[in-house]
Amino acid sequence: MSLPLSFARDGFQQAKRNRGLLIGTEGGANSGKTRFALTAPGPGIGLMLDRGYRGLLESEHGLGDIEASWVFVPIDAPLNTGVTKEVALAGWRDFYQNKYLKALANVDARSVLIDGDSDSFEWQMLAEFGRTTQIPQIQRTGLNAARRVMISRAWDSKKIVITTNKLKKKFETVFDPVTGNAIPDPAKPGENKREWDGKSYERQGFNDHEYLYEIQLRHLYKRPEENGGVPDWGIQILMCKANRMLEGAELWGDECNLPTLLQNVYPHIDLKEWGY
């Protein structure tokens, strides 16, 4: 069935399909976040808030001559103690307008990487409030709205955009086993006691990402003593809007790369259409 001619006449045309993709990744230190992101097709622009990428390029476990298809832009996020709100705001505006939006608008860039996106959110908070902690959720309405717009710009770019994030310990509210009521925290009047179970982690930074990204990944790492004397890197699919059946699946070793992930998630789409 074809669409009525009146649709086009009134300006309602089918949006052109594109091979853009938003991928949010998270993981601990040295868990392969940057390594995975740089398997995205070039030409690519990397906005590097995390300085660990240089060691990866020079490592024997690196990715070869990827600098032939990627340009890396070091970004200085002013998160050190003593930075004023005014300085943070000026820096954030420069980063957003002259680095982030320009990278997304560049006609030749196929992929864009925000390496250290959790740091960029702290930077945005510092620019908004002059601090990064003790900000009640009710005060973050404007900040969160601005962040959603920022992520929407990535979707609008029709590029493959990957953002990497750190992890933090996940604390849960403690409940009284008898009454079932939350236990007050004696050290924090008005708040409930929260504890870490010793193993659970969650993404650091902006927490309303599941509605905006198409794929969410957790990076995994096996130490040499755990893996027959050699290190190994992997990813776990936390969320996949195109195929929910893949959630929980893992890819390790030679399969821990974007081309293999795309073939699993979108088996009907040739890799050439993604830019490989």
C-alpha positions in Angstrom: 0.0 0.0 0.0 1.4 3.4 -1.0 0.9 6.5 1.1 -1.7 9.0 0.0 -0.5 11.9 -2.2 -2.0 14.3 0.3 0.6 13.4 2.8 3.4 14.8 0.7 1.3 17.7 -0.4 0.8 18.8 3.2 4.5 18.3 4.1 4.2 14.9 5.8 6.9 12.7 4.2 8.4 9.5 5.4 11.6 10.2 7.2 14.7 8.9 5.4 16.1 5.9 7.2 19.7 6.3 8.4 22.3 4.2 10.0 22.9 6.4 12.9 23.2 4.8 16.3 23.5 5.9 20.0 25.5 3.5 22.2 26.1 4.2 25.9 28.8 2.1 27.6 29.9 1.8 31.2 32.7 0.0 33.0 35.4 0.1 35.5 39.0 1.4 35.0 40.9 -0.4 32.1 37.9 -2.5 31.2 38.1 -1.8 27.5 35.7 1.1 27.0 37.9 3.1 24.7 39.2 0.0 22.9 35.7 -1.0 22.0 34.5 2.4 20.9 37.4 2.8 18.5 36.2 -0.2 16.5 33.5 2.1 15.2 33.9 3.0 11.5 36.0 6.0 10.6 36.5 8.8 9.9 35.9 9.4 13.6 36.2 12.2 16.0 37.1 11.4 19.6 36.4 14.0 22.3 38.7 12.6 25.0 37.9 13.7 28.5 39.6 10.5 29.7 43.3 10.6 29.1 43.8 6.8 29.1 43.5 6.5 25.4 47.2 7.3 24.7 48.4 4.3 26.6 46.0 2.2 24.5 47.3 3.5 21.2 50.9 2.6 22.3 50.1 -0.7 23.8 50.9 -4.1 22.2 47.2 -4.8 22.8 46.2 -1.7 20.9 44.2 -1.4 17.7 46.9 -0.8 15.2 47.1 2.4 13.2 43.7 3.7 14.1 45.1 7.3 14.1 44.8 7.1 10.3 41.0 7.1 10.6 40.4 8.9 13.9 41.4 12.3 15.3 41.6 12.6 19.1 40.8 15.9 20.7 42.0 16.2 24.4 39.3 17.9 26.5 40.2 19.5 29.8 37.2 19.2 32.1 37.8 21.6 35.0 36.8 19.3 37.8 39.7 20.0 40.1 39.1 21.6 43.5 38.7 25.3 43.5 37.2 25.8 40.1 34.6 28.5 40.1 31.1 28.2 38.6 32.0 31.0 36.1 35.1 29.3 34.9 33.3 26.0 34.6 30.4 27.6 32.7 32.7 29.3 30.2 34.5 26.1 29.6 31.4 24.1 29.2 29.9 26.5 26.7 33.1 26.3 24.6 33.2 22.5 24.7 29.5 22.2 23.8 29.5 24.7 21.0 33.0 24.4 19.5 33.7 20.7 20.1 30.6 18.7 20.7 28.2 20.3 18.2 30.9 20.8 15.6 31.9 17.1 15.8 28.3 16.1 15.3 27.8 18.5 12.4 31.0 17.6 10.5 29.9 16.1 7.2 32.9 13.7 6.9 32.7 12.2 10.4 31.0 8.8 10.5 31.5 8.2 14.2 31.9 10.4 17.3 33.2 9.3 20.6 32.7 11.1 23.9 35.3 9.3 26.0 34.5 10.1 29.7 30.9 11.2 29.4 30.3 10.8 33.1 33.0 13.5 33.6 31.2 15.7 31.1 28.0 15.5 33.2 29.9 16.5 36.4 31.3 19.4 34.4 27.8 20.4 33.3 26.6 20.2 37.0 29.6 22.4 38.1 28.7 24.9 35.4 25.0 24.9 36.5 25.4 24.8 40.3 29.0 25.5 41.2 29.3 22.1 42.7 28.9 18.4 41.8 27.5 17.0 45.1 24.6 17.5 47.4 22.2 18.7 44.6 18.6 17.6 45.4 16.9 15.8 42.5 14.2 18.4 42.5 16.7 21.1 41.6 18.0 19.1 38.6 15.0 19.6 36.3 16.7 22.2 34.1 20.0 20.3 34.1 18.4 17.0 33.1 16.3 18.7 30.3 19.5 20.3 28.9 21.2 16.9 29.0 18.4 15.3 27.1 18.7 18.0 24.4 22.4 17.3 24.2 21.8 13.6 23.6 19.0 14.4 21.1 21.5 16.3 19.1 23.6 13.2 18.8 20.6 11.2 17.5 19.9 14.0 15.0 23.4 13.8 13.6 22.7 10.4 12.0 26.1 9.3 13.1 27.3 6.4 15.2 27.8 8.1 18.6 29.4 6.2 21.5 29.7 7.6 25.0 31.8 5.9 27.7 31.0 6.2 31.4 32.6 5.3 34.8 31.0 3.1 37.4 30.2 3.8 41.0 29.1 1.6 43.9 25.4 1.1 44.0 23.9 1.8 47.5 20.5 0.4 48.5 18.2 1.6 51.2 18.4 -0.6 54.4 15.0 -1.9 55.7 14.2 -3.2 59.2 13.6 -6.9 58.9 10.9 -6.8 61.5 8.8 -3.8 60.6 9.8 -3.5 56.9 10.4 0.2 57.3 13.4 2.1 56.0 16.0 2.6 58.7 16.9 6.3 59.3 20.6 7.3 58.8 21.8 8.7 62.2 24.6 10.6 60.4 22.3 12.2 57.9 19.1 13.6 59.5 16.1 13.3 57.3 17.7 10.6 55.1 17.5 6.8 55.2 20.4 4.5 55.7 21.9 3.1 52.6 24.6 0.3 52.2 26.7 -1.2 49.5 26.4 -5.0 49.1 30.0 -5.4 48.1 29.4 -6.2 44.5 26.8 -4.0 42.8 27.7 -1.1 40.6 25.8 1.5 38.6 26.6 4.1 36.0 28.1 7.3 37.2 26.7 10.5 35.8 23.4 11.2 34.0 20.9 8.4 35.1 18.1 8.9 32.6 19.8 7.2 29.7 17.6 4.2 29.0 15.0 6.2 27.2 17.5 7.9 24.9 20.1 5.4 23.8 19.5 2.4 21.5 22.1 0.1 23.0 23.5 0.0 26.5 26.7 -2.0 27.3 28.6 -3.0 30.4 32.3 -3.6 29.8 33.9 -6.7 31.4 37.5 -7.7 32.1 39.2 -10.9 33.0 42.6 -10.7 34.7 45.4 -13.0 33.4 45.2 -15.1 36.6 41.5 -15.7 35.9 42.0 -16.5 32.2 44.9 -18.9 31.7 47.6 -16.3 32.0 46.2 -13.8 29.4 43.9 -10.8 29.8 40.6 -10.7 28.1 38.0 -8.0 27.4 34.3 -8.4 26.9 30.9 -6.6 26.8 27.5 -7.5 28.2 24.4 -6.2 26.5 22.4 -4.4 29.2 19.7 -3.0 26.9 19.0 -3.4 23.2 15.9 -1.8 21.8 16.1 -3.6 18.4 16.3 -7.1 20.0 15.4 -7.5 23.7 16.2 -11.2 23.5 19.9 -10.3 23.3 19.9 -8.5 26.7 22.3 -10.3 29.1 24.3 -11.8 26.2 28.1 -11.3 26.3 30.8 -11.0 23.6 34.4 -11.7 24.5 37.8 -11.6 22.9 37.8 -11.3 19.1 34.0 -10.8 19.2 34.3 -7.8 21.6 34.0 -5.1 18.9 31.3 -3.0 17.3 31.1 -4.9 13.9 30.3 -8.2 15.7 27.8 -6.5 18.0 26.1 -4.9 14.9 25.9 -8.3 13.2 24.2 -9.8 16.2 21.7 -7.0 16.7 21.0 -6.1 13.1 21.8 -9.3 11.1 19.7 -8.0 8.2 21.9 -5.0 7.7 25.2 -5.3 5.8 28.2 -3.8 7.6 28.9 -1.6 4.6 25.7 0.3 5.4 27.2 1.2 8.8 30.4 2.6 7.2 32.8 -0.4 7.2 
